[in-house]
Amino acid sequence: MRPRIPLVHAPTPIVRSKALSSMLGVELYIKRDDITGGAESGNKLRKLEYLLGDALERRTTCVLTCGGAQSNHARSTAIASAMLGLRSILFLRTGENPDALRRDYTGNVLLDRLAGAEIRPVSADEYRDRTRIMGEAAEALVEVGERPYVIPEGGSNGLGAFGYVEAMRETRMQLEHGIAGGAAAFDLVAHACGSGGTAAGVVLGAAEYEVAHHVWTFAVCDDRAHFEQQIARVVAEARELEPSLSRLAPLTIDDSAKGPAYGVMSEEQRAFLIRVARTSGILLDPVYSGKALFGLAQAVARGAIPRGARVLFIHTGGLPGLLAQGANFEGAL
């Protein structure tokens, strides 16, 4: 039995928004994984149940991970580590000026600091070599008597993927109780994709528990070819740990809604995010969930996803990242 610690407030609700269903043209249900917890909430917390469970099993004293400056994963890791009495070190990607991050007290970075995380800025060039950099930092910690545990970007490895295998088991139980209109599988489950771990868990779990006939993941960075490799790697790692996960749900990797850059929305995408909030009261973030739901709307509009399809959208969280981008919405509100 793999060590797993209870971090997620589960089961997370599945809600139907008639307003958004009408707006998008599908029968839309939303799994509210933005409320897996308090300030630590979001999809990453499901992965951390397994990753930090393993860390505690190994008597870890310090957790190392990485991400963008406003990384939701880094923030969840920092807070969850503090809850467990572990020190955390975050390697956060900066722009050309590392001092800007050192002076940043907004959004996820503020929460990182409140949780006591040590923030180490790394340049974009250095970030490409993040695995080596974190490995060397871990070796240095060992030399001074610490027991470090390295978590990859987004918690995206085979062990972390079990978080969304478990989420699909949870969803099947909710379907059996009629929470989403009956026990029948969804036509598709859709979500954002930034490092591939959530997608890997969903394609394994959706097949294992007959949750959906198809998985549609919306890339928020990189391209389809990149995520084909990433997701295949994480799936292979998960199957090595659990060979009984023999089936995969059909997967579409949609890279048409990335916007201008990672963490940057187009004007059309920002207008969509605002419209969703005012139509339904559902708040999306501008890095992941906002782009993914926008991508879903566009896929329906162009006929790639049939109108009237029964869709489960996983809201992966990220509200602190939205709060850090207030200036980008000036003039749109």
C-alpha positions as CSV (number, residue, x, y, z in Angstrom):
1,M,0.0,0.0,0.0
2,R,1.5,3.3,-1.1
3,P,1.8,5.9,1.7
4,R,-0.8,8.6,1.3
5,I,-1.6,11.5,3.6
6,P,-5.1,13.1,3.8
7,L,-4.7,16.6,2.5
8,V,-7.7,16.9,0.1
9,H,-11.2,17.9,1.4
10,A,-12.9,15.2,-0.6
11,P,-15.1,14.4,-2.4
12,T,-14.9,17.8,-4.1
13,P,-18.4,18.9,-5.4
14,I,-19.6,18.4,-8.9
15,V,-21.9,21.2,-9.9
16,R,-23.9,22.0,-13.0
17,S,-24.1,25.5,-14.2
18,K,-27.1,26.0,-16.4
19,A,-25.8,29.5,-17.4
20,L,-22.4,28.1,-18.6
21,S,-24.1,25.1,-20.2
22,S,-26.2,27.5,-22.3
23,M,-23.2,29.8,-22.9
24,L,-20.9,26.9,-24.2
25,G,-23.6,24.7,-25.8
26,V,-22.9,21.6,-23.8
27,E,-24.3,19.9,-20.7
28,L,-21.5,21.2,-18.5
29,Y,-20.6,19.8,-15.0
30,I,-17.7,21.3,-13.1
31,K,-15.7,19.3,-10.6
32,R,-14.6,21.9,-8.1
33,D,-11.0,20.9,-7.4
34,D,-10.3,24.6,-6.8
35,I,-11.7,23.8,-3.3
36,T,-9.6,20.8,-2.4
37,G,-8.6,22.7,0.7
38,G,-7.9,26.2,2.0
39,A,-5.1,28.4,0.7
40,E,-3.3,25.3,-0.3
41,S,-6.1,24.1,-2.6
42,G,-6.1,23.2,-6.2
43,N,-5.3,20.1,-8.3
44,K,-1.7,19.9,-7.1
45,L,-2.9,18.9,-3.6
46,R,-4.2,15.6,-4.9
47,K,-0.7,14.7,-6.2
48,L,0.9,15.9,-2.9
49,E,-1.1,13.4,-0.9
50,Y,1.1,10.7,-2.5
51,L,4.3,12.7,-2.9
52,L,4.4,14.1,0.6
53,G,3.2,10.7,1.9
54,D,6.3,9.2,0.4
55,A,8.4,12.0,1.7
56,L,7.3,11.4,5.3
57,E,7.8,7.7,4.8
58,R,11.4,8.5,4.0
59,R,11.7,10.7,7.1
60,T,12.3,13.8,4.9
61,T,13.2,17.1,6.6
62,C,13.2,19.4,3.6
63,V,11.1,19.4,0.3
64,L,12.5,20.9,-2.9
65,T,10.3,21.8,-5.9
66,C,10.1,24.3,-8.8
67,G,7.8,26.3,-11.0
68,G,7.0,29.7,-12.4
69,A,7.1,32.8,-10.2
70,Q,3.4,32.4,-9.5
71,S,3.4,28.6,-9.4
72,N,0.3,27.1,-7.9
73,H,2.2,23.9,-7.4
74,A,5.0,25.6,-5.4
75,R,2.4,27.4,-3.3
76,S,0.5,24.2,-2.5
77,T,3.8,22.4,-1.7
78,A,5.0,25.2,0.6
79,I,1.8,25.3,2.6
80,A,1.3,21.5,2.8
81,S,4.9,21.1,3.8
82,A,4.4,23.7,6.6
83,M,1.3,21.8,7.8
84,L,3.5,18.7,8.1
85,G,6.4,20.4,9.8
86,L,8.7,20.2,6.8
87,R,10.9,22.9,5.4
88,S,10.5,23.8,1.8
89,I,12.8,25.3,-0.9
90,L,11.2,26.7,-4.1
91,F,13.2,27.2,-7.3
92,L,11.0,29.8,-9.1
93,R,11.6,30.9,-12.7
94,T,12.1,34.7,-13.1
95,G,12.4,37.1,-15.9
96,E,15.5,39.0,-16.7
97,N,15.6,40.6,-13.2
98,P,15.8,38.2,-10.3
99,D,15.5,41.1,-7.9
100,A,11.9,41.6,-9.0
101,L,11.0,38.2,-7.5
102,R,12.9,39.0,-4.3
103,R,10.7,42.1,-4.0
104,D,7.5,40.3,-4.9
105,Y,4.8,40.0,-2.3
106,T,1.8,39.2,-4.5
107,G,-0.5,36.2,-5.1
108,N,1.1,32.8,-4.8
109,V,4.5,34.3,-3.9
110,L,3.0,36.1,-0.8
111,L,1.5,32.7,0.3
112,D,4.9,31.0,-0.2
113,R,6.5,33.6,2.0
114,L,3.8,33.3,4.7
115,A,4.3,29.5,4.8
116,G,8.0,30.1,5.4
117,A,9.3,28.7,2.1
118,E,12.8,29.6,1.0
119,I,12.6,31.1,-2.5
120,R,15.5,30.7,-4.8
121,P,15.1,32.7,-8.1
122,V,16.4,30.9,-11.2
123,S,16.6,32.4,-14.7
124,A,14.7,31.0,-17.7
125,D,18.0,29.5,-19.0
126,E,18.8,27.9,-15.6
127,Y,15.2,26.6,-15.3
128,R,15.7,24.4,-18.4
129,D,18.3,22.6,-16.2
130,R,16.0,22.5,-13.2
131,T,16.4,18.8,-12.5
132,R,20.2,19.1,-12.2
133,I,19.9,22.3,-10.1
134,M,17.5,20.7,-7.6
135,G,19.6,17.5,-7.5
136,E,22.7,19.4,-6.7
137,A,20.9,21.4,-4.0
138,A,19.6,18.2,-2.5
139,E,23.2,16.8,-2.4
140,A,24.4,19.9,-0.6
141,L,21.6,19.5,2.0
142,V,22.6,15.9,2.6
143,E,26.1,17.0,3.4
144,V,24.8,19.2,6.2
145,G,22.7,16.4,7.7
146,E,19.3,17.1,6.1
147,R,17.1,14.5,4.4
148,P,15.8,16.2,1.2
149,Y,13.0,15.1,-1.1
150,V,12.7,16.5,-4.6
151,I,9.3,16.9,-6.2
152,P,9.4,17.6,-10.0
153,E,7.6,20.5,-11.7
154,G,3.9,20.2,-11.1
155,G,4.3,17.0,-9.1
156,S,4.2,15.3,-12.5
157,N,5.6,11.9,-12.1
158,G,4.2,8.4,-11.8
159,L,3.5,8.6,-8.1
160,G,1.9,12.1,-8.3
161,A,-0.4,10.8,-11.1
162,F,-2.2,8.6,-8.6
163,G,-3.8,11.7,-7.3
164,Y,-6.0,11.9,-10.4
165,V,-6.5,8.2,-10.6
166,E,-8.0,8.6,-7.2
167,A,-10.0,11.6,-8.3
168,M,-11.6,9.6,-11.1
169,R,-12.5,6.8,-8.6
170,E,-14.1,9.5,-6.4
171,T,-16.0,10.8,-9.5
172,R,-17.3,7.3,-10.3
173,M,-18.7,7.1,-6.7
174,Q,-20.4,10.5,-7.2
175,L,-21.9,9.3,-10.5
176,E,-23.2,6.1,-8.8
177,H,-25.0,8.4,-6.3
178,G,-26.6,10.4,-9.1
179,I,-24.7,13.6,-8.4
180,A,-24.1,14.4,-12.0
181,G,-27.4,13.3,-13.6
182,G,-26.9,9.5,-13.3
183,A,-24.4,6.8,-13.4
184,A,-23.6,7.0,-17.1
185,A,-20.0,8.0,-18.1
186,F,-19.5,11.5,-19.3
187,D,-18.9,12.0,-23.0
188,L,-15.6,13.7,-22.1
189,V,-13.7,15.1,-19.2
190,A,-11.7,18.3,-19.9
191,H,-9.0,20.2,-18.0
192,A,-5.9,22.4,-18.3
193,C,-2.5,20.9,-18.8
194,G,0.8,22.5,-17.7
195,S,3.1,19.7,-16.9
196,G,1.2,16.5,-17.9
197,G,0.7,14.8,-14.5
198,T,-3.0,15.6,-14.1
199,A,-3.7,14.4,-17.7
200,A,-1.8,11.1,-17.1
201,G,-3.8,10.4,-13.9
202,V,-7.1,11.3,-15.7
203,V,-6.5,9.1,-18.7
204,L,-5.6,6.1,-16.5
205,G,-8.4,6.8,-13.9
206,A,-11.2,7.6,-16.5
207,A,-10.6,4.3,-18.2
208,E,-10.2,2.3,-14.9
209,Y,-13.4,3.6,-13.4
210,E,-15.4,4.3,-16.6
211,V,-15.8,7.9,-15.8
212,A,-15.6,9.3,-19.4
213,H,-15.4,8.1,-23.0
214,H,-12.7,10.7,-23.9
215,V,-10.3,13.0,-22.2
216,W,-9.6,16.4,-23.6
217,T,-6.6,18.3,-22.1
218,F,-5.9,21.9,-23.0
219,A,-2.2,22.9,-23.1
220,V,-1.4,26.2,-21.5
221,C,2.3,26.1,-22.6
222,D,4.5,24.2,-25.0
223,D,2.8,22.2,-27.8
224,R,1.0,18.9,-28.5
225,A,4.2,17.0,-29.4
226,H,5.8,18.0,-26.1
227,F,2.8,16.9,-24.0
228,E,2.4,13.6,-25.9
229,Q,5.9,12.7,-24.7
230,Q,5.4,14.1,-21.1
231,I,2.0,12.3,-20.6
232,A,3.3,9.1,-22.0
233,R,6.3,9.2,-19.7
234,V,4.2,9.8,-16.6
235,V,1.7,7.1,-17.6
236,A,4.6,4.6,-18.0
237,E,6.0,5.5,-14.6
238,A,2.5,5.1,-13.0
239,R,2.0,1.7,-14.7
240,E,5.4,0.6,-13.4
241,L,4.2,1.3,-9.9
242,E,0.8,-0.2,-10.5
243,P,0.7,-2.6,-13.5
244,S,-3.0,-3.3,-13.1
245,L,-3.7,0.2,-14.7
246,S,-3.8,-1.4,-18.1
247,R,-6.2,0.8,-19.9
248,L,-6.1,4.4,-21.2
249,A,-9.0,6.6,-22.1
250,P,-8.7,8.2,-25.6
251,L,-6.9,11.5,-25.2
252,T,-7.0,14.7,-27.3
253,I,-4.2,17.2,-26.5
254,D,-5.5,20.6,-27.7
255,D,-2.8,23.4,-27.9
256,S,-5.0,26.0,-29.6
257,A,-5.9,28.0,-26.4
258,K,-2.4,28.7,-25.1
259,G,-2.8,32.4,-25.6
260,P,0.2,34.8,-26.2
261,A,2.5,33.1,-23.6
262,Y,2.5,31.0,-20.5
263,G,0.5,32.9,-17.8
264,V,-0.6,35.6,-20.4
265,M,-4.1,35.8,-21.7
266,S,-5.2,37.4,-25.0
267,E,-7.8,40.2,-24.7
268,E,-10.5,37.7,-26.0
269,Q,-9.5,35.2,-23.3
270,R,-9.7,37.9,-20.5
271,A,-13.1,39.0,-21.8
272,F,-14.2,35.3,-21.7
273,L,-13.0,34.9,-18.1
274,I,-14.9,38.0,-17.0
275,R,-18.0,36.9,-18.8
276,V,-17.9,33.5,-17.1
277,A,-17.6,35.2,-13.7
278,R,-20.5,37.5,-14.3
279,T,-22.6,34.8,-15.9
280,S,-22.1,32.1,-13.3
281,G,-20.1,33.3,-10.4
282,I,-17.4,30.8,-11.2
283,L,-13.9,32.4,-10.9
284,L,-11.2,31.0,-13.2
285,D,-7.5,31.8,-13.2
286,P,-5.7,33.3,-16.1
287,V,-2.9,30.7,-16.3
288,Y,-4.8,27.3,-16.4
289,S,-8.5,27.0,-15.8
290,G,-9.5,30.2,-17.7
291,K,-7.6,29.1,-20.8
292,A,-8.9,25.6,-20.6
293,L,-12.6,26.6,-20.4
294,F,-12.0,29.1,-23.2
295,G,-10.5,26.3,-25.2
296,L,-13.5,24.1,-24.5
297,A,-15.8,26.8,-25.7
298,Q,-13.8,27.2,-28.9
299,A,-13.7,23.5,-29.5
300,V,-17.5,23.3,-29.3
301,A,-17.8,26.4,-31.5
302,R,-15.7,24.9,-34.3
303,G,-17.4,21.5,-34.1
304,A,-14.6,19.5,-32.6
305,I,-16.7,18.7,-29.6
306,P,-20.4,18.1,-30.4
307,R,-23.0,20.5,-29.1
308,G,-25.0,18.9,-26.3
309,A,-22.2,16.7,-25.2
310,R,-22.1,15.8,-21.5
311,V,-18.9,17.3,-20.2
312,L,-17.0,17.2,-16.9
313,F,-14.7,20.2,-16.5
314,I,-12.1,19.9,-13.8
315,H,-11.6,23.3,-12.2
316,T,-7.9,23.1,-11.1
317,G,-7.8,26.2,-9.0
318,G,-5.3,29.0,-9.1
319,L,-7.2,31.9,-7.6
320,P,-4.0,33.5,-6.0
321,G,-2.5,33.7,-9.5
322,L,-5.6,35.7,-10.7
323,L,-5.2,38.1,-7.7
324,A,-1.6,38.7,-8.8
325,Q,-2.7,39.9,-12.3
326,G,-5.1,42.7,-11.3
327,A,-3.2,45.2,-13.4
328,N,-3.8,43.1,-16.6
329,F,-7.5,43.5,-16.2
330,E,-7.4,47.3,-15.9
331,G,-9.7,48.7,-18.6
332,A,-11.5,45.4,-19.1
333,L,-13.6,45.7,-15.9
